[in-house]
Structure formats: structure tokens, C-alpha cells
Amino acid sequence: MKPRTVMITVLLMTAAMPHTLRAIEPDLSAAETTAVNRQIVTLKASGDRRMAQGWSNTKKVAELLCRPAALPVLKKQTAAVDRVFLGTDDPKTLTLENNSRLTGTGQFRTPKGWTDFTFTCDLDPQTGKVIAFQPVIANVPH
């Protein structure tokens, strides 16, 4: 194949598979991988453990590192918070910018209902721990 033909073929293949481009995400540090794996083994059901192992790095960081850190921070702002979700089924609601920052949207629940928020979750790649969770509350409970 001529170089031009190869380039056109690659461009056509890339256009036909946009999901592949979205699948590229930062690698986790060794400490973050250890922290994530430590959380996965605590899941009670073997099916849950298998499912979590198959998650993207973004989902692993959101569910296993940032979400547990989110609840106490949100409780300081709104004492009645009892449940927190980060992101949705739409992968665009969470972004692992690098191995030290996750951003996205979430919701927390109080007796008055669910409240939307955006957040930044900063991690220390050397320790695998969350160093800051910063929510920005978007609206009142609905």
C-alpha cells in the first residue's frame, strides 16, 4: 500500500470506531492500582469483584477511591447526606484527567431528595489516596 492509502484507511477506521478513542485513559500509578485492588477484594460477591475488575480506570477511581472520600466531605456541608453517586452510565460524566485528578458530576441524597453537583477529586499517585474532594453543589434537592 502507498503511504497515502494507508493514511486514508487509518482515518476511515478511526471514524468508524469513535468508541476506541474514548477508551484511551491515563494509567494508574502502582500505589493507585494497589489501592483499587485492595477495595475490589473487599466486595462481598464474586460477581461484583469480577465486574469491578473489568471497569475502566476512570470508573475504578470514581467508585473505589473518590466515592468513599466524597461522603464525609458532603456530610460536612449537608449533614443529612446518606448516599453518593459519582457519574452515571454515560462515560462522559467522569473524566480521569491524569492519575492525580478525576472530575465529573454526581448526586447525593438527603431526606429532601437528590441534589446534583460537580466535583474534583485529587489523588496522590505516590500513595494511592485521595488528598482532596471538592464538590460544587449545582442546585437544590428535587
DSSP file (Angstrom, degrees, kcal/mol; ACC not computed):
  #  RESIDUE AA STRUCTURE BP1 BP2  ACC     N-H-->O    O-->H-N    N-H-->O    O-->H-N    TCO  KAPPA ALPHA  PHI   PSI    X-CA   Y-CA   Z-CA
    1    1 A M              0   0    0      0, 0.0     0, 0.0     0, 0.0     0, 0.0   0.000 360.0 360.0 360.0 145.1    0.0    0.0    0.0
    2    2 A K     >  -     0   0    0      1,-0.1     4,-2.3     4,-0.0     3,-0.3  -0.515 360.0-111.6 -77.9 151.9    1.1    3.5   -0.7
    3    3 A P  H  > S+     0   0    0      0, 0.0     4,-2.4     0, 0.0     5,-0.2   0.868 118.4  52.3 -53.3 -39.9    1.5    5.8    2.3
    4    4 A R  H  > S+     0   0    0      1,-0.2     4,-2.4     2,-0.2     5,-0.2   0.908 109.1  49.6 -64.6 -40.8   -1.5    8.0    1.3
    5    5 A T  H  > S+     0   0    0     -3,-0.3     4,-2.4     2,-0.2    -1,-0.2   0.898 110.6  50.6 -63.9 -41.1   -3.7    4.9    1.0
    6    6 A V  H  X S+     0   0    0     -4,-2.3     4,-2.6     2,-0.2    -2,-0.2   0.928 110.5  49.3 -62.1 -45.4   -2.6    3.7    4.5
    7    7 A M  H  X S+     0   0    0     -4,-2.4     4,-2.4     1,-0.2    -2,-0.2   0.916 111.9  47.9 -62.0 -43.6   -3.4    7.1    6.0
    8    8 A I  H  X S+     0   0    0     -4,-2.4     4,-2.4     2,-0.2    -1,-0.2   0.910 111.7  50.7 -64.8 -41.4   -6.8    7.2    4.4
    9    9 A T  H  X S+     0   0    0     -4,-2.4     4,-2.4     2,-0.2    -2,-0.2   0.920 110.9  48.4 -61.3 -44.7   -7.5    3.6    5.6
   10   10 A V  H  X S+     0   0    0     -4,-2.6     4,-2.5     1,-0.2    -2,-0.2   0.912 111.5  50.1 -63.1 -42.7   -6.5    4.5    9.1
   11   11 A L  H  X S+     0   0    0     -4,-2.4     4,-2.3     1,-0.2    -2,-0.2   0.909 111.5  48.1 -62.9 -41.8   -8.7    7.7    9.1
   12   12 A L  H  X S+     0   0    0     -4,-2.4     4,-1.7     2,-0.2    -2,-0.2   0.907 112.5  48.4 -65.7 -41.0  -11.7    5.7    7.9
   13   13 A M  H  X S+     0   0    0     -4,-2.4     4,-0.8     2,-0.2    -2,-0.2   0.903 111.7  50.2 -65.1 -40.3  -11.2    3.0   10.5
   14   14 A T  H >< S+     0   0    0     -4,-2.5     3,-0.8     1,-0.2     7,-0.2   0.909 110.0  49.8 -64.2 -42.6  -10.8    5.7   13.2
   15   15 A A  H 3< S+     0   0    0     -4,-2.3    -1,-0.2     1,-0.2    -2,-0.2   0.837 109.2  52.7 -65.1 -32.4  -14.0    7.4   12.1
   16   16 A A  H 3< S+     0   0    0     -4,-1.7    -1,-0.2     1,-0.2    -2,-0.2   0.654 114.1  43.1 -78.0 -14.7  -15.9    4.1   12.1
   17   17 A M    XX  +     0   0    0     -4,-0.8     3,-1.3    -3,-0.8     4,-0.7  -0.474  59.3 153.3-130.0  62.7  -14.8    3.3   15.7
   18   18 A P  H 3> S+     0   0    0      0, 0.0     4,-1.4     0, 0.0     3,-0.4   0.787  70.9  68.1 -63.6 -25.7  -15.1    6.5   17.8
   19   19 A H  H 3> S+     0   0    0      1,-0.2     4,-1.1     2,-0.2    -2,-0.1   0.812  92.5  60.9 -62.5 -28.6  -15.6    4.4   21.0
   20   20 A T  H <4 S+     0   0    0     -3,-1.3     4,-0.5     1,-0.2     3,-0.3   0.892 101.5  51.8 -65.4 -39.5  -12.0    3.3   20.7
   21   21 A L  H >< S+     0   0    0     -4,-0.7     3,-1.0    -3,-0.4    -1,-0.2   0.884 108.7  50.3 -65.5 -37.7  -10.8    6.9   21.0
   22   22 A R  H 3< S+     0   0    0     -4,-1.4    -1,-0.2     1,-0.2    -2,-0.2   0.726  98.6  68.4 -72.1 -20.4  -12.8    7.4   24.2
   23   23 A A  T 3< S+     0   0    0     -4,-1.1     2,-0.4    -3,-0.3    -1,-0.2   0.669  75.9  99.5 -75.1 -14.6  -11.4    4.2   25.7
   24   24 A I    <   +     0   0    0     -3,-1.0    -3,-0.0    -4,-0.5    -4,-0.0  -0.596  50.5 152.7 -74.9 125.9   -7.9    5.8   26.0
   25   25 A E        -     0   0    0     -2,-0.4    72,-0.1    70,-0.0    -2,-0.0  -0.959  47.5 -76.9-148.6 163.1   -7.3    7.0   29.5
   26   26 A P        -     0   0    0      0, 0.0     2,-0.2     0, 0.0    31,-0.1  -0.260  46.4-115.9 -63.2 148.9   -4.4    7.5   31.9
   27   27 A D        -     0   0    0      1,-0.1     2,-0.2    30,-0.0    72,-0.1  -0.507  29.6-116.4 -76.5 153.2   -2.8    4.6   33.6
   28   28 A L        -     0   0    0     -2,-0.2    -1,-0.1     1,-0.1    71,-0.1  -0.615  29.6-110.0 -86.0 151.9   -3.0    4.4   37.3
   29   29 A S     >  -     0   0    0     -2,-0.2     4,-2.6    70,-0.2     5,-0.2  -0.270  33.6-103.1 -70.6 167.7    0.2    4.5   39.4
   30   30 A A  H  > S+     0   0    0      1,-0.2     4,-2.3     2,-0.2     5,-0.1   0.907 124.2  49.5 -59.5 -42.2    1.4    1.4   41.2
   31   31 A A  H  > S+     0   0    0     94,-0.6     4,-2.4     2,-0.2    -1,-0.2   0.891 111.2  48.7 -66.4 -39.3    0.0    2.7   44.5
   32   32 A E  H  > S+     0   0    0     93,-0.4     4,-2.8     2,-0.2     5,-0.2   0.909 110.3  51.3 -67.0 -40.9   -3.4    3.6   43.0
   33   33 A T  H  X S+     0   0    0     -4,-2.6     4,-2.6     1,-0.2    -2,-0.2   0.914 111.2  48.5 -60.7 -42.9   -3.6    0.1   41.4
   34   34 A T  H  X S+     0   0    0     -4,-2.3     4,-2.3     2,-0.2    -2,-0.2   0.920 112.2  48.5 -62.3 -44.5   -2.8   -1.4   44.8
   35   35 A A  H  X S+     0   0    0     -4,-2.4     4,-1.7     2,-0.2    -2,-0.2   0.906 112.9  47.7 -64.0 -42.1   -5.5    0.7   46.5
   36   36 A V  H  X S+     0   0    0     -4,-2.8     4,-2.4     2,-0.2    -2,-0.2   0.940 112.8  48.1 -63.4 -47.8   -8.1   -0.2   43.8
   37   37 A N  H  X S+     0   0    0     -4,-2.6     4,-2.0     1,-0.2    -2,-0.2   0.864 107.9  55.8 -62.9 -35.7   -7.3   -3.9   44.1
   38   38 A R  H  < S+     0   0    0     -4,-2.3     4,-0.5     1,-0.2    -1,-0.2   0.886 110.5  45.4 -62.4 -38.8   -7.5   -3.7   47.9
   39   39 A Q  H >< S+     0   0    0     -4,-1.7     3,-0.9     1,-0.2     4,-0.5   0.884 108.6  56.3 -71.5 -39.1  -11.0   -2.3   47.6
   40   40 A I  H >< S+     0   0    0     -4,-2.4     3,-1.6     1,-0.3    -2,-0.2   0.910 102.2  54.9 -61.2 -42.7  -12.1   -4.8   44.9
   41   41 A V  T 3< S+     0   0    0     -4,-2.0    -1,-0.3     1,-0.3    -2,-0.2   0.705 100.3  62.2 -67.4 -16.4  -11.2   -7.8   47.2
   42   42 A T  T <  S+     0   0    0     -3,-0.9    -1,-0.3    -4,-0.5    -2,-0.2   0.628  76.3 109.0 -81.8 -12.6  -13.5   -6.4   49.9
   43   43 A L    <   -     0   0    0     -3,-1.6     6,-0.1    -4,-0.5    -3,-0.0  -0.465  67.5-141.8 -66.3 133.8  -16.5   -6.7   47.7
   44   44 A K  S    S+     0   0    0     -2,-0.2     2,-0.3     4,-0.1    -1,-0.1   0.905  76.8  62.3 -69.0 -45.8  -18.7   -9.5   49.0
   45   45 A A  S  > S-     0   0    0      1,-0.1     4,-2.0     2,-0.0     3,-0.2  -0.637  72.6-140.1 -89.5 138.1  -20.0  -11.2   45.9
   46   46 A S  H  > S+     0   0    0     -2,-0.3     4,-2.5     1,-0.2     5,-0.2   0.854 105.5  56.6 -63.0 -33.8  -17.6  -12.8   43.4
   47   47 A G  H  > S+     0   0    0      2,-0.2     4,-2.4     1,-0.2    -1,-0.2   0.889 106.0  50.1 -63.3 -39.4  -19.7  -11.4   40.5
   48   48 A D  H  > S+     0   0    0      2,-0.2     4,-2.6     1,-0.2    -2,-0.2   0.897 110.3  50.3 -64.9 -40.3  -19.2   -7.8   41.9
   49   49 A R  H  X S+     0   0    0     -4,-2.0     4,-2.1     2,-0.2    -2,-0.2   0.925 111.8  47.3 -64.0 -44.1  -15.5   -8.4   42.2
   50   50 A R  H  X S+     0   0    0     -4,-2.5     4,-1.1     2,-0.2    -2,-0.2   0.920 112.7  49.4 -62.3 -43.3  -15.3   -9.7   38.5
   51   51 A M  H >< S+     0   0    0     -4,-2.4     3,-0.7     1,-0.2     4,-0.5   0.934 110.8  49.4 -61.9 -46.5  -17.4   -6.7   37.4
   52   52 A A  H >< S+     0   0    0     -4,-2.6     3,-1.1     1,-0.3    -1,-0.2   0.858 105.4  57.4 -63.5 -36.0  -15.2   -4.2   39.2
   53   53 A Q  H 3< S+     0   0    0     -4,-2.1    -1,-0.3     1,-0.2    -2,-0.2   0.808 105.8  51.9 -64.1 -27.6  -12.0   -5.7   37.8
   54   54 A G  T << S+     0   0    0     -4,-1.1    -1,-0.2    -3,-0.7    -2,-0.2   0.521  86.9 110.6 -86.9  -5.8  -13.4   -5.1   34.3
   55   55 A W  S <  S-     0   0    0     -3,-1.1    -3,-0.0    -4,-0.5     2,-0.0  -0.242  76.3-102.9 -65.5 157.0  -14.2   -1.4   34.9
   56   56 A S     >  -     0   0    0      1,-0.1     4,-2.5     4,-0.0     5,-0.2  -0.307  35.2-105.9 -67.4 162.6  -12.2    1.4   33.2
   57   57 A N  H  > S+     0   0    0      1,-0.2     4,-2.6     2,-0.2     5,-0.2   0.884 122.4  56.4 -58.7 -37.7   -9.6    3.1   35.3
   58   58 A T  H  > S+     0   0    0      1,-0.2     4,-2.4     2,-0.2    -1,-0.2   0.941 109.4  43.5 -59.6 -49.1  -11.9    6.1   35.4
   59   59 A K  H  > S+     0   0    0      2,-0.2     4,-3.0     1,-0.2     5,-0.4   0.890 112.6  53.4 -65.6 -40.0  -14.8    4.1   36.9
   60   60 A K  H  X>S+     0   0    0     -4,-2.5     4,-2.5     2,-0.2     5,-0.6   0.936 111.5  44.9 -60.6 -46.6  -12.4    2.3   39.4
   61   61 A V  I  X>S+     0   0    0     -4,-2.6     5,-3.0     3,-0.2     4,-1.4   0.922 116.2  47.2 -63.6 -44.0  -11.0    5.6   40.7
   62   62 A A  I  <>S+     0   0    0     -4,-2.4     5,-2.5    -5,-0.2    -2,-0.2   0.957 122.1  32.4 -62.0 -52.4  -14.6    7.1   40.9
   63   63 A E  I  <5S+     0   0    0     -4,-3.0    -2,-0.2     3,-0.2    -3,-0.2   0.875 129.0  31.6 -76.0 -39.4  -16.2    4.1   42.7
   64   64 A L  I  <5S+     0   0    0     -4,-2.5    -3,-0.2    -5,-0.4    -2,-0.2   0.702 132.4  18.7-100.4 -21.3  -13.4    2.7   44.8
   65   65 A L  I  X<S+     0   0    0     -4,-1.4     4,-0.8    -5,-0.6    -3,-0.2   0.772 127.4  34.6-114.0 -52.5  -11.3    5.7   45.7
   66   66 A C  I  ><S+     0   0    0     -5,-3.0     4,-1.7     2,-0.2     3,-0.2   0.891 110.1  57.7 -79.1 -40.1  -13.2    9.0   45.3
   67   67 A R  H  ><S+     0   0    0     -5,-2.5     4,-1.4    -6,-0.3     3,-0.3   0.918 105.9  50.1 -61.7 -43.2  -16.8    8.0   46.2
   68   68 A P  H  4 S+     0   0    0      0, 0.0    -1,-0.2     0, 0.0    -2,-0.2   0.860 113.3  47.9 -61.8 -31.1  -15.8    6.8   49.7
   69   69 A A  H  X S+     0   0    0     -4,-0.8     4,-1.0    -3,-0.2    -2,-0.2   0.751 104.7  62.3 -76.8 -23.7  -13.9   10.1   50.2
   70   70 A A  H  X S+     0   0    0     -4,-1.7     4,-2.8    -3,-0.3     5,-0.3   0.890  91.1  63.7 -70.2 -40.9  -16.9   12.1   49.0
   71   71 A L  H  X S+     0   0    0     -4,-1.4     4,-2.4     1,-0.2     5,-0.2   0.911 103.8  43.9 -57.6 -50.5  -19.4   11.1   51.7
   72   72 A P  H  > S+     0   0    0      0, 0.0     4,-1.4     0, 0.0    -1,-0.2   0.879 114.8  50.8 -64.5 -33.9  -17.7   12.6   54.7
   73   73 A V  H  X S+     0   0    0     -4,-1.0     4,-1.0     2,-0.2     3,-0.3   0.941 113.0  44.8 -65.9 -46.2  -16.9   15.8   52.8
   74   74 A L  H  X S+     0   0    0     -4,-2.8     4,-2.9     1,-0.2     3,-0.4   0.858 108.1  58.3 -67.0 -34.7  -20.6   16.2   51.7
   75   75 A K  H  < S+     0   0    0     -4,-2.4    -1,-0.2    -5,-0.3    -2,-0.2   0.829 100.9  57.1 -63.4 -31.6  -21.8   15.4   55.2
   76   76 A K  H  < S+     0   0    0     -4,-1.4    -1,-0.2    -3,-0.3     3,-0.2   0.849 114.6  37.8 -66.8 -32.5  -19.8   18.4   56.5
   77   77 A Q  H  < S+     0   0    0     -4,-1.0     2,-0.4    -3,-0.4    -2,-0.2   0.848 136.5  16.9 -84.6 -37.4  -21.7   20.6   54.1
   78   78 A T    ><  -     0   0    0     -4,-2.9     3,-2.0    -5,-0.1    -1,-0.3  -0.872  69.7-160.2-140.3 100.3  -25.1   18.9   54.4
   79   79 A A  T 3  S+     0   0    0     -2,-0.4    -4,-0.1     1,-0.3    -1,-0.1   0.742  85.4  62.7 -57.5 -28.4  -25.4   16.7   57.5
   80   80 A A  T 3  S+     0   0    0      2,-0.0    -1,-0.3    -5,-0.0     2,-0.1   0.439  70.1 125.6 -82.7   2.1  -28.3   14.6   56.2
   81   81 A V    <   +     0   0    0     -3,-2.0    29,-0.2    -7,-0.2     3,-0.1  -0.412  22.9 161.5 -62.7 129.3  -26.4   13.2   53.2
   82   82 A D        +     0   0    0     27,-2.3     2,-0.3     1,-0.3    -1,-0.2   0.499  58.3  34.3-125.4  -9.7  -26.7    9.4   53.3
   83   83 A R  E     -A  109   0A   0     26,-0.8    26,-2.3   -12,-0.1     2,-0.4  -0.998  57.6-169.4-150.0 142.6  -25.8    8.3   49.7
   84   84 A V  E     -A  108   0A   0     -2,-0.3     2,-0.4    24,-0.2    24,-0.2  -0.998   2.0-172.0-136.0 136.9  -23.5    9.5   47.0
   85   85 A F  E     -A  107   0A   0     22,-2.8    22,-2.3    -2,-0.4     2,-0.5  -0.992   9.4-156.4-123.8 137.2  -23.1    8.6   43.3
   86   86 A L  E     -A  106   0A   0     -2,-0.4    20,-0.3    20,-0.2     8,-0.1  -0.965  62.4 -17.8-112.1 125.7  -20.3    9.8   41.1
   87   87 A G  S    S-     0   0    0     18,-3.3     2,-0.2    -2,-0.5    20,-0.1  -0.081  71.0-116.3  74.4-179.7  -21.1    9.8   37.4
   88   88 A T        -     0   0    0      2,-0.7     5,-0.1    18,-0.1     6,-0.1  -0.639  45.8 -72.5-135.5-166.0  -23.8    7.9   35.6
   89   89 A D  S    S+     0   0    0     -2,-0.2    -2,-0.0     3,-0.0     3,-0.0   0.706 110.7  90.5 -67.6 -18.2  -24.0    5.2   32.9
   90   90 A D  S >  S-     0   0    0      1,-0.1     3,-2.1     2,-0.0    -2,-0.7  -0.710  73.3-150.0 -80.2 116.1  -22.8    7.9   30.5
   91   91 A P  G >  S+     0   0    0      0, 0.0     3,-1.2     0, 0.0    -1,-0.1   0.682  90.3  73.1 -62.7 -15.8  -19.0    7.7   30.5
   92   92 A K  G 3  S+     0   0    0      1,-0.2    -5,-0.1     3,-0.1    -3,-0.0   0.595  81.3  72.5 -73.4  -8.5  -18.8   11.5   29.6
   93   93 A T  G <  S+     0   0    0     -3,-2.1    12,-2.0    -5,-0.1     2,-0.4   0.550  99.4  47.8 -84.5  -6.3  -19.9   12.3   33.2
   94   94 A L  E <   -B  104   0A   0     -3,-1.2     2,-0.4    10,-0.2    10,-0.2  -0.998  64.2-172.2-133.8 138.4  -16.5   11.3   34.6
   95   95 A T  E     -B  103   0A   0      8,-3.0     8,-2.5    -2,-0.4     2,-1.2  -0.966  15.1-157.4-133.7 118.3  -13.0   12.3   33.4
   96   96 A L  E     -B  102   0A   0     -2,-0.4     6,-0.2     6,-0.2     3,-0.1  -0.795  16.4-177.4 -88.8  96.7   -9.8   10.9   34.6
   97   97 A E  E     -     0   0A   0      4,-1.5     2,-0.3    -2,-1.2    -1,-0.2   0.883  64.5 -34.4 -67.0 -39.1   -7.6   13.8   33.6
   98   98 A N  E >  S-B  101   0A   0      3,-1.2     3,-1.3    -3,-0.2    -1,-0.2  -0.895  81.3 -72.3-164.3-175.0   -4.4   12.1   34.8
   99   99 A N  T 3  S+     0   0    0     -2,-0.3   -70,-0.2     1,-0.2     3,-0.1   0.390 129.6  49.0 -78.9  11.0   -3.5    9.8   37.6
  100  100 A S  T 3  S+     0   0    0      1,-0.2    23,-2.0    24,-0.1     2,-0.3   0.367 108.8  48.4-124.1   4.1   -3.9   12.6   40.1
  101  101 A R  E <   -BC  98 122A   0     -3,-1.3    -4,-1.5    21,-0.2    -3,-1.2  -0.935  47.6-179.8-152.6 127.5   -7.3   14.1   39.2
  102  102 A L  E     -BC  96 121A   0     19,-2.5    19,-3.3    -2,-0.3     2,-0.3  -0.978  14.9-178.8-116.2 133.9  -10.8   12.9   38.5
  103  103 A T  E     +BC  95 120A   0     -8,-2.5    -8,-3.0    -2,-0.4     2,-0.3  -0.906  21.6 102.7-127.0 159.0  -13.5   15.4   37.6
  104  104 A G  E     -BC  94 119A   0     15,-1.7    15,-2.3    -2,-0.3     2,-0.3  -0.996  58.3 -62.8 167.2-160.3  -17.2   14.9   36.9
  105  105 A T  E     + C   0 118A   0    -12,-2.0   -18,-3.3    -2,-0.3     2,-0.3  -0.820  44.0 163.8-118.7 159.2  -20.8   15.1   38.0
  106  106 A G  E     -AC  86 117A   0     11,-2.8    11,-2.2    -2,-0.3     2,-0.3  -0.921  24.4-130.5-157.7-177.8  -22.5   13.3   40.8
  107  107 A Q  E     -AC  85 116A   0    -22,-2.3   -22,-2.8    -2,-0.3     2,-0.3  -0.992  11.2-161.9-142.9 146.5  -25.6   13.3   43.1
  108  108 A F  E     -AC  84 115A   0      7,-2.1     7,-2.6    -2,-0.3     2,-0.4  -0.957  15.2-134.2-127.8 154.9  -26.1   13.0   46.8
  109  109 A R  E     +AC  83 114A   0    -26,-2.3   -27,-2.3    -2,-0.3   -26,-0.8  -0.872  25.2 165.0-112.0 137.9  -29.3   12.0   48.7
  110  110 A T  E >   - C   0 113A   0      3,-2.3     3,-1.8    -2,-0.4   -29,-0.1  -0.810  58.3 -90.0-129.6 174.1  -30.9   13.6   51.7
  111  111 A P  T 3  S+     0   0    0      0, 0.0     3,-0.1     0, 0.0   -30,-0.0   0.760 127.9  59.0 -58.4 -21.7  -34.4   13.1   53.1
  112  112 A K  T 3  S-     0   0    0      1,-0.3     2,-0.3     3,-0.0    -3,-0.0   0.609 119.5 -99.3 -82.7 -11.8  -35.4   16.0   50.9
  113  113 A G  E <   -C  110   0A   0     -3,-1.8    -3,-2.3    29,-0.1     2,-0.3  -0.873  57.2 -26.7 130.7-163.8  -34.3   14.2   47.7
  114  114 A W  E     -C  109   0A   0     -2,-0.3    28,-1.9    -5,-0.2     2,-0.4  -0.699  46.8-161.9 -95.7 141.9  -31.4   14.1   45.3
  115  115 A T  E     -C  108   0A   0     -7,-2.6    -7,-2.1    -2,-0.3     2,-0.2  -0.987  12.6-136.6-125.7 131.6  -29.0   17.0   44.6
  116  116 A D  E     +C  107   0A   0     -2,-0.4    22,-2.2    24,-0.2    23,-0.9  -0.545  29.6 165.7 -82.6 149.7  -26.7   17.3   41.6
  117  117 A F  E     -CD 106 137A   0    -11,-2.2   -11,-2.8    20,-0.3     2,-0.3  -0.983  29.8-133.8-154.1 161.4  -23.1   18.5   42.0
  118  118 A T  E     -CD 105 136A   0     18,-2.4    18,-3.0    -2,-0.3     2,-0.3  -0.778  32.0-171.7-108.6 163.2  -19.9   18.7   40.1
  119  119 A F  E     -CD 104 135A   0    -15,-2.3   -15,-1.7    -2,-0.3     2,-0.4  -0.985  27.8-148.1-153.3 161.3  -16.6   17.7   41.7
  120  120 A T  E     -CD 103 134A   0     14,-1.4    14,-3.1    -2,-0.3     2,-0.6  -0.998  16.2-166.2-127.8 130.3  -12.9   17.4   41.5
  121  121 A C  E     -CD 102 133A   0    -19,-3.3   -19,-2.5    -2,-0.4     2,-0.4  -0.958   7.4-160.4-120.2 112.3  -11.2   14.5   43.3
  122  122 A D  E     -CD 101 132A   0     10,-2.9     9,-2.8    -2,-0.6    10,-1.6  -0.784   9.6-169.1 -97.0 134.6   -7.4   15.0   43.7
  123  123 A L  E     - D   0 130A   0    -23,-2.0     7,-0.2    -2,-0.4     3,-0.1  -0.856  24.4-130.0-120.8 153.7   -5.3   11.9   44.3
  124  124 A D  E >>> - D   0 129A   0      5,-2.7     4,-3.1    -2,-0.3     3,-1.1  -0.909  15.7-161.1-100.6 106.9   -1.7   11.4   45.4
  125  125 A P  T 345S+     0   0    0      0, 0.0   -94,-0.6     0, 0.0   -93,-0.4   0.743  88.4  60.8 -61.6 -21.9   -0.2    8.9   42.8
  126  126 A Q  T 345S+     0   0    0      1,-0.1    -2,-0.0   -95,-0.1    -3,-0.0   0.818 121.3  20.9 -74.1 -30.3    2.6    8.1   45.3
  127  127 A T  T <45S-     0   0    0     -3,-1.1    -1,-0.1     2,-0.2     3,-0.1   0.626  95.0-128.1-111.1 -19.3    0.2    6.8   48.0
  128  128 A G  T  <5 +     0   0    0     -4,-3.1     2,-0.3     1,-0.3    -2,-0.0   0.643  67.2 127.7  77.5  14.6   -3.0    6.0   46.0
  129  129 A K  E   < -D  124   0A   0     -5,-0.7    -5,-2.7   -94,-0.0     2,-0.4  -0.741  67.1-110.0-107.6 153.0   -5.0    8.1   48.4
  130  130 A V  E     -D  123   0A   0     -2,-0.3    -7,-0.3    -7,-0.2     3,-0.1  -0.650  29.1-177.9 -74.5 129.2   -7.5   10.9   47.9
  131  131 A I  E     +     0   0A   0     -9,-2.8     2,-0.3    -2,-0.4    -8,-0.2   0.632  68.0   7.9-103.6 -19.2   -6.0   14.1   49.1
  132  132 A A  E     -D  122   0A   0    -10,-1.6   -10,-2.9     2,-0.0     2,-0.5  -0.926  51.0-167.0-161.9 137.4   -9.0   16.4   48.4
  133  133 A F  E     -D  121   0A   0     -2,-0.3   -12,-0.2   -12,-0.2   -14,-0.0  -0.986  15.6-174.2-123.7 118.7  -12.6   16.0   47.3
  134  134 A Q  E     -D  120   0A   0    -14,-3.1   -14,-1.4    -2,-0.5     2,-0.2  -0.889   1.9-170.9-121.1 101.3  -14.1   19.3   46.2
  135  135 A P  E     -D  119   0A   0      0, 0.0     2,-0.5     0, 0.0   -16,-0.2  -0.620  10.7-159.4 -87.6 149.9  -17.9   19.3   45.4
  136  136 A V  E     -D  118   0A   0    -18,-3.0   -18,-2.4    -2,-0.2     2,-0.3  -0.958  21.7-135.1-125.9 110.8  -19.7   22.2   43.9
  137  137 A I  E     -D  117   0A   0     -2,-0.5   -20,-0.3   -20,-0.2     3,-0.1  -0.497  17.3-167.6 -73.3 127.5  -23.4   21.9   44.5
  138  138 A A        -     0   0    0    -22,-2.2     2,-0.3    -2,-0.3   -21,-0.2   0.814  58.2 -16.2 -88.9 -33.5  -25.4   22.7   41.4
  139  139 A N  S    S-     0   0    0    -23,-0.9    -1,-0.1     0, 0.0     3,-0.1  -0.913  75.3 -76.9-157.9-179.2  -29.0   23.1   42.6
  140  140 A V        -     0   0    0     -2,-0.3   -24,-0.2     1,-0.1   -26,-0.1  -0.525  65.8 -76.0 -86.3 159.7  -31.4   22.5   45.4
  141  141 A P              0   0    0      0, 0.0   -26,-0.2     0, 0.0    -1,-0.1  -0.204 360.0 360.0 -55.4 143.6  -32.8   19.0   46.1
  142  142 A H              0   0    0    -28,-1.9   -29,-0.1    -3,-0.1   -27,-0.1   0.350 360.0 360.0-121.7 360.0  -35.6   17.9   43.7
